[in-house]
Amino acid sequence: AISSHLLEGQGACRVHGGGFAGTIQAFVPQDLMNHYAEGMRAVFGEDAVADLNIRNIGSCRIDL
């Protein structure tokens, strides 16, 4: 509910797992990222948010 409220009708979020080991996966628009992260950290603590980025190029093949 907090995640949905902070997203202000944009992006998407989903709870994975449950109990004490549950996590939230949220797709947050860039312009809301600071607002979203600050709000989640205010409720759940400084280490509660891991900011990950999706590559613009999508998948690719890496030959070693």
HUQUI-V389531 format. One line per field, one symbol per residue. ss: DSSP state (h for helix, s for strand, l for the rest). phi: phi as a letter, one per 40 degrees, with the letter a starting at -180 (. if undefined). psi: psi as a letter, one per 30 degrees, with the letter a starting at -180 (. if undefined). Layout:
ss = ???
phi = ???
psi = ???
//
This chain:
ss = lhhhhhhllllsssssllhhhlsssssllhhhhhhhhhhhhhhhlhhhllllllllllllllll
phi = .ccccccfgbgaaacbgagcbcbbbbbbddcbdcdccccccccbhdccbbcbbccccgcacbcb
psi = eeeeeffhglallkkkaabfgllkkkjkkeffeeeeeeeeeeeflegfkjjlkkkffallkjk.
//
